[in-house]
Amino acid sequence: MTNIKFTAQEKEQIIIKIQKYFSQELDQDLGQFDADFLLDFFSNEVGAYFYNRGLADAQQIISERVEHLSEAIYELEQPVN
């Protein structure tokens, strides 16, 4: 897996959320540089866990859909003598 990359707009929005969290939950001001550094740290060190969970969820959905399609195809079979 390559490193998770965000667009400038996504990164800006995430940094704002990190700063808001630190302010509201930890009563600490976090500058933009520190929030950016923290985002990079979590992206590099923890991002793969979230990425892999997303892949597992997608695989589960695909498996369920394929099973449903298989059942639908089975229902279309015609009886033979």
N, C-alpha and C positions, 0 to 999 in steps of 0.2 A: 504494500500500500504506500502510495506517495503521501507526503504531508498534506494535511487538509489546508486548502487555500480558500480564503474568503475574498469577495470583491471589496473594494474600498468602502462601499456603502454598507455592506453587511458587517464589516469589521467595525465601522463607526457605531453602528447600532448595538453591536455586542459590547463594545467598550462602554457605551453609555449605560447599558444594563449592569455591567460589572461595577461601575462606579456607583450606581444607584443602590445596588445590593450592599456594597461596603458601607455606604452612608446610612442606609435605613437599618440594616441588620447588625452591623458591627460598630456603628457610630464612628466611622473613620473616613476621612477624605482620602481618596485615591486619585492621583494625577493620571492624566491620559497616558503618559509614558509607562507608568507602573501597571495600569490596566491593560495596556497593549502587551507588555511583557508577560503578564499573567495569562492573557489569552493565548499567546504563543506557547507558553509552558503547557497549559492544559491541552491545547490542540496537539502538541507533539507527544506528550506523555500519556494522555488519557483518551485522546480522540479516537484511537483505534478500537477501544472498547465500545464506544457509541456507534462507530461505523460498523463493527462486527454485529452488534445487536440489531442494527437496521437491516443488515444483510440477512440475518436469521429470521427476522420478522417478514421480510420480503419472500424468502424461501418458503416459509410456512403458508403465506397467502397463495403463492403459486401452486404449492402442493394441493391445497384445498380446492383451488380452481380446476386443476387438472383432474382431480378426483370427481368433481362435479361434472366436468365434461365427459369423462369416461362413463359415468352413470347415464348421462343424457344420450350418449351414443348407444349404449347397451339397450336403452328403452326403444331405440329406433329399429332394432333388429326385427326382422320378419321371421315368423315360424316357418320351419321347413319340415317336410315329411320324411 
